[in-house]
Amino acid sequence: MGRYVVRRLLQMIPVFIGATLLIFLMVNVMGDPIAGLCGERRCDPATAAQLEKEFGLDKPVWQQYLTYMGNVFTGDFGTAFNGQEVTELMSTAFPVTIRLTLIAILFEIVIGITLGVVTGLRRGRPVDTGVLLFTLVVISVPTFVTGLLLQLLLGVKWGWIRPSVSSEAPFDELILPGLVLASVSLAYVTRLTRTSIAENRRSDYVRTAIAKGLPRHRVVVRHLLRNSLIPVVTFIGADIGFLMGGAIVTERIFNIHGVGYQLYQGILRQNTQTVVGFVTVLVLVFLVANLVVDLLYAVLDPRIRYA
């Protein structure tokens, strides 16, 4: 196991470098940060040259990338064009988005897996058909429509919740945004769990457990569910990064100042330091989540061994 972890950590290095290089090139080559600094009016040549020198934009792109990566390994993600440190923006944005993501993942695990197990065990029955139709509707409706509709009904019309989240963003105010953020992924988890449960029900080890006279709940939880969760865990592990990086729409609807909000502001203002810095951390989140998922395989299925 230890050698496998070390090997995976070493494999992360070229992936991390390649991903960050691609993002850095896309942001710096396709955008014009100086135009974003000057606003609607075009900068005069002298001001533009001074700004380029101040932020190191007058150097070749490859040299800018090497400088940036060298600073990243010392914990310096640069300075935004408004003079604020990117790490300072991260310290306020990431805790909010992490709380939002935890709530979304909790909804996926509790509701998605539960519905998947129920429908997988009752395949072809009315409850199975009803849940499949419901998840199909959830997948078909865009997230911004779901968010705006729930915000209008629960927040504005009925007054059950606050229409927008406060600046502190406590857990209780993030329940509805977390549900909106998790809605599409929850539907996919339900369908994935249902399919996996329905397929594994016919496996020999399940028939053997039933033939031994084991209680039904033990057969389902100990044998059937445990082996059926491998594809679900893979999906949820990859979904962690997608939820954190794809929360732009949800955070805009509920006025949450998290990672999605900062990325939106950075793209809008062509603030390359902010965008590249946040995406760099999200790349690390993806890599770590995938490593944890791979290690969980051995926990779920004892037949899996890592050399």
Summary of the structure (lengths in Angstrom):
residues: 307
radius of gyration: 23.4
end to end distance: 6.1
largest distance: 83.9
contacts: 972
relative contact order: 0.14
helix: 77%
strand: 1%
